[in-house]
Amino acid sequence: MADPRGFLRYRDRELPARRPVPLRLMDWREVYEAREQGTLDVVSRQAGRCMNCGIPFCHQGCPLGNLIPEWNDLVYREDWQEASERLHATNNFPEFTGRACPAPCESSCVLGINQPPVTIKNVEVSIINRAFEEGWVQPVVPTRQTGRSVAVVGSGPAGLAAAQQLTRAGHSVVVLEREDRLGGLLRYGIPEFKLEKRHLERRLQQMREEGTRFRTGIDIGGTGEDDLSVQELRSRFDAVVLAIGASVPRELPVPGREATGIHPAMEYLTQANRLVEGDWVESPISAQGKDVVIIGGGDTGADCLGTALRQGARSVTTLAIGTQPPPERDERQPWPTHPVLFEVSTAHEEGGDRSYLASTTGFEIDAEGAVSGLEVARTRFVDGARVPTPDTAAVLPATLVLIAMGFTGATEEGLLTTLGVEITSRGNIVHDADWATNVEGVFTAGDCARGQSLIVWAIAEGRSCAAAVDEHLMGVTSLSRPVSPGEKPVTV
């Protein structure tokens, strides 16, 4: 146990300092101050608050089964290198989860019954930051080669996790990515101020040194010079892993949707991330000087908010169709379930207005066909459904509207249709208990299989799918399977 009296001695939840809002709105760097020795002292104190429970409920809150009490104890004892080993035992990419995961493990922390929980997420990211700085993160080169080849289609967190596990098992792995850069939503969906892409690049370099090969600009079933046909994909590889994400945005079919200036959130975020990377984008979507309305109050909406503020929006309003969550747990969401709470993200600290019980009923269009306003009514609940209340509509000024209402599944056209994999009515790829699709030798993992979810679930499914592929190819596997197909988050 880290400190038997730590949870009594240090009762406050301490987090690293954030850069001042006026300063961080001037750039795209991460919002937290650079790590200093004082910050490490804070991390050690927080790790010392861990009670090393007989039944560590933080484990059931984490799909990866992270050994949280173990690395908390090691951090408190200042054995950071061993803490890094424990962290990597279950998680391929703690630098991603430590920045982009909403930390359901913290909701399950036993200390959270009557105190603020341990800052598990910050301890995690502090460990991996220290590990990279000290040079402890080295390539894990396989000791033997199996002679089997695997294609991983998609380079998001699920695909990268599967690829790294299969490479380390000795297979010849090629990651095929349709975009011009690797990373999927890690690169183009998460803004730089939440995840600087240098963290992604150094992990990709480790994977290259381990033997994983990457090819970008490859559209399976496409007609480009460098594209692969589905037949070539099947003939060249002994197994295929589909980790293509869930990229079909949920639409908002209301009057005026055809107006210009209304975009899916991910289209906007992708362009913004490309511009930060230094790419040239023809007619980029910009919030500069505009009245921006974001429809959707989740993490993607918050990412749009932070991006619009950095681009110089005149005003930003975020609309959520439901009620404003409570600031603390209520009796319907007891510990250790993951509660829905009113949260203020770093983007919300920076500006903008938030409105709840807001149902969008239509868009106003100016003479040039561009959106000029958004009609919104108060939400009411009828037989469990959320519908607009009559005679409550008001018009918000809006010259840029971003729809951040989630996704409805994977893109079926092209690859999936030609390959012949079965798709559910919700747009997810059907698979069995071994992560296999109905097509022999084709497996799947991540959002395209389970639907839009958390980064920690994507990595867990990628690791589990890799174990299934390894067993399929070799008859036996020593790779870990942190989750089973169809398993649901027990904390939600």
N, C-alpha and C positions, 0 to 999 in steps of 0.2 A: 504494500500500500504506500502511495506516495508520501502522504503526511497524514497520520491518523487523526489529527485535529485541524487539518487544513480547511475543511469545509466550515469549521467553526471560527477559525482565525481570520479567514478571508471570505467574507460573506458577500462582497460586491462582485458584480460581473464586470470585468475590465476588458476593454477592447482597444486596439491601437488607434492612435490619433489620426484623424482625417485632415487632409489639406483644407485650408479655408475655401469656402465656396467660390468667392470671386476669383481666386487664383486658379482653381481646378477647372472653372468654366472657360479658361483661356487656352486650355490644351486638352489632349486626349489621353494623358497619362492616368494610371490607376489613382484612385482617390485617396489611398492611404499613404501616410508618410513613409519614407524609406526606413527600413528596420535599423534600429540602434540598440545598444546594450540595454538601455532602459526598457525598451520594448520586450527584450528577452526576459528581463526580470518579471514583467507583467505576465508573460506566457508561463514562466515557471510557477508563479503564484497560482495562476488559473489551473494549471495541471495538478498542483498540489491540493486543489479543492476536490479532485476526483476521489470518491469514497471506495473505489475498487469493490463494487457491490458483489455480493455472493451470486446474484443473478443480474448481470449487466444489461439492463434494458436498452442501453444505447446500441447494443448489438442488433436487437430486433428492429430498431429504427433505421439501421443501415443495411441496404440490400447486399453490400459487399462483405458484410460481416467484419468490418474493420476492428482490429484488436485495440480498441480505444483505451481501456484501463491500463493496458500494458505500456502503450507509448506515452500515456500521461505520466506513469510512474517513472519511466526512463527520462523524460524531459525534466521532471522535478529533480531527479538525481544528476542531471546535466550529462547524461549519456546520450547525446544527440545522434551519434552515428548508429547506435543500436536501435534508437527510436526510428530512424529512417529505414532500417532493415525491417522492423515490425510493420511499418506503414506500407512498404512496398510488398510485403507478403500477401496482401489482400487487394491492393489498389495499384494499378499500373500508372495512374496519372493523378496523384494527390494535388499537384499544382493546379489542376483544372477543378477538381471537386472542392478544394479549399477556397476557391474564388467564386465558383458559379453554382454550387449546390446550395439549396435552401436549408440544409442541415436538419433533416428529420431526426437525426441522432440526438440533437440537443433537446428536442421536444420529449424524447424518451428518457433523458437523464434523470436518475432517481432523485438527485439533489433538487430537481425542478418541482418536486411535490410541494415544497414549502420555501424554496429559495430560488434565486435566478440560477439556471443551469450552468454547468461548466462551458466555457467558450471553446468547444471541441473543434469547430471549424477553424478558428484562428490558431489553435495549437497545431492542427494538421498543416496548415499552410506555412507556419513558422518552421516546422520540421523540414519540409521539403525545400524551403528557401535556404535554410542552413546547409542542407545536404548538397545542393548544387554549388553553393559558395565554397564549400570545403572540398569539392571534387569527389564526393562519395558516390554520386550517381554515375555509374560506369556501364558500358554495354555488357549485356549478359549473352555471350556468344554460345550457341549450342555446341555441345561436345561431339555430336554425331549428326549426320545427314540421313534422312529417311529415304530420299529419292522420290518422295511424293510432292506434288505441287498443288497450291491452293490459290485461288483468286478471291480477293476480298473487294467487293464492289461498294465503294463509299468510304470516305476517310474521316467520318465523324468519330465521336468517342467510342461507339460500339465497334465500328470497323477497325479503328486503331488498336483497341484492346484485343480483339480477336486476332489481328495480324501479329501483334507482339507475342501473344501466347503461343501461336502456331509456329512462329519463327523460332522461338526458344525451344520448342519441342523437336526442332530439326527439320521442319518442312520448308520447302522453297515457296515463299509467299510473295505475291505481287498485289499491291493495293492499286486499284483502278479508280480514278476520280474524274468525274465529268468536268469539274471546274478547272480553272487554270492554276489554282493553288490548293494545297492540302488543308484539311481540317474540318470541312463541312461547316456545321453551325458554330463550332469553336472559333473558326476564322471569320465567317461572314454573318453569323447571327448574334454573336456576343460582342458588344462594343469594346473598344480598346480600353476605356476607362474602367471596365470590369475585369478584363483579361487581356493584358498586353501580349501581343502575338509573339514576342521574343520567347515567352514561356513555351509556346507551341513549337517554335522552331528548334529549340534545344532538345525537346523530347523527340521530335522527328529525326534529328541528327543521331540521337542515341539508337533509334530504331534502324536507321541506315547502317550504322556501324555493327549492329547485330546481324544484319543480313536481309532485312526486309527491303524489298524494292518498291518504288513508287512510280506510277505513270499518271500524269495529269492530262486533261484535255481529251480523255477517252470516253466516248459516249457509246455504250454497248447497244448495238442495233442501229447506230447512226450511220450516216452516209459520208462522213468526213474521211479525209485521207488516212488519218491515224486511228479512226474508230475500229472497233471489233464487232463482227457479227456475233449473234448468239451461238451459231454453230462453231465459230472459231473459239469462243469462250469455253464451250463444253469440251471441245476436242483437245485444247491445250492444257487443261487443268484437271486434276483428279477430283477436286471438289471446289465448290463455289459458295461463298458466304455473301448473302445480300444484306447490306447494312446501309440502305439508301435513304433512311430517314422518312419522316412524314412531312412532305413539303407542299401538299395541296391546302391552300388557306381556306378557312371557313368564310363563306361569303355573307353579305348583308343585303338581301333582296328587297330593298325599299325604293320608293319613287325617287328618281334623280340619281341613282347609282351610276348611270352612264356618264355623268359629268367628269371632266378632267380635274385633276387635283385630288382624286380619291385613290388611295393605293393600299395594297396589303402591307402590313407592317414589315414583313421580312424582305419585301422588295426594297423598301426604304432603308432598312438596316444594312442590307447587302451592299447597296450603292454607297452608303456612308462609310462602311468599312473599307470598300475598295478605294475610296478617295483618301482615307487616312493612310492606306498602304502606298499611295502615290500613283494609283492607276488613273488613266484618263477615262472618264465616263461621259458618254454623249447625253446631253440634256439631263443632268442629274436632278434628282428630287431634292430640293433644299427647303429648309424651314426659315431661312433668313428673311426677316421682316414680315413674316406671315402669322396669321391667327391659326394656330394648329389645334385640332381636336383629335384626340386618340380614343378610339372606341375599344375598350378592354382594359381592365384594371390589374392584370397580372404582371409577371416579370417582363414579358415582351413589351407591354405598354410602358413600364418603367424605363426599359432600355430606349424606347422611342423618345420618352420625355427627356432623358439625359442627353440624347443625341440632338434633339431639336433645340434645347437650351444652348448647347455648345455651337450650334449653327447660327444662333442669333435670332430665334423666333421672337415675334412681338408679344405673343401670348400663347400659353399652352394649357389646354383643359383636358383632363382625363375623365372619361365616362365609364362607370361600371353599372351594369344592369341590376345588380343585387343590392342588398342592404349593406351599410357600412359595418364591417366586422367589429366585435367588441375588443377593447384594449387588453383584456385578460381572458383566460379560459372561462367558459361557462360550464354548467353541470352536464350539458349534452356532449361535451368533448373532454372527458376526464383524462388525466394522466394514465397511461403513457401515449394516448392517441396524439396525432399531429393536429393541433388546433388551428382553426382559421381565425387569425387575429388581424387587427388593424396595425399594419406595419408601415414604417417610414423608411424607405430605402434611401441610399445615398442620392439617387436622382430626385426623390421627393424633397429632400433637404434643399435642393438647389433652386426650386421654384415651381411654378405651375399651380393650377387649381385641380381639385379632385371632387367629382360629383357622383353620388350614389343614387340608386333607384332611378336611373336614367335610361329610358328606352328610345332609341333612335327610330323615328317614324318617316323620315324623308330628308332629302337634300334640296337646298335652293340653288338654282343655276343662274349665272349672269348671262348677259347677251352674247358672250363669246363662248358659251358652253362650259365654263369653268364653275366649280363649286364656289358659292359665296356665303352659304350658311347651312346650318344643320338644325333640323327640327327635332326636338327631343321632348318626350312626355314622361310623366312620372310612372314608374313601374308599379303594377299591382299584381297580386298572386291569385290566380283563378284555377282551382283544382290542381294546384301544384305547378302550374305553368306561369311564367312571367310575361305579362302582356301590358301594353300601354293603357293608361287611364284616360278615358275620353275627356276632352275639353281641358287638358292640362298642358298642351303643347306650347313650347316657347322656342324661339329661334336663337341659336348661338352663332356669332360671326365665325366663319371658317373658310379659309382660303387654302388650307391643306388638311386633309382628313386621312388618318392612318387607321386601318382596321386591324386590331390586334386581338382577334377573337379565337385564336388557336388554329388547329389544322384538322383536316378530315381524313388523312391517310396518305399512303404513298402514291406517287404518280404511276398509273397503270399503263399508260401508253408506252410503246416501244419495248423496253426490256421485259417487263413483267408479262405483257400480253404475248410477245413472241416466245418467251421462255415457257409460258403455259402454267405458271404457278397459280394456285387457287387464292382468291382474295375474298375476305369477309365483306359483309354489307357495310361495314364501317371503314373499309379501305385498307385493312391490315392484311399482311401476308399470313396465310394459314400455315401452321407448322405443328408437328407432333411433339411428344415428350422428349425427343432427342434433337429438337430444333431443326428437324428436317422438313422441307416442303414436300409437296406431292410429286416433285420432279427429282428423280434419283440423283444423288450427289450434290443437291442444292440445299443449302441451309440458310437460316435468316436470324437476325437479332436486332435489337434496338427499336427505335420508334416505328419503323416500317412493320415490325411484328406485333408490338404491344400497343401502338398508338402513341401520341405525343406524351412524353413523360420527362423525368428528371435525368440529368447527366449521370447521376450515380447508378440509376437503373440501366442506362445504356452501357456503361462500363461493365456492370455485373452481368448483363446478358451477353455482351461480347466475350467475356471470359468463359461463361458457361457454354456458349455455342462453340468456342474453340475446343473445349474439352470433348464435346460431342463429335466434332469433325475429326479430332485426333483419334478418338476411339473407332470411328467409322473407317479411317484409313489404316489403322494399325491393329485394331482388335482390342486394344487396351489403352488406357490413358492415365497419366499421373497429374494431369492438369486439374485445377480446382473448378468446382461448379457451385458458385455462391447462390444461384437462384434456379428455380425450376420454371419451365414454360407455363405461362398463365398465372404465375404467382402474383398476388396483388399486394400493394403496399399495406402492411398491417397497421401502419401509423396514420392512415388517411380514412 
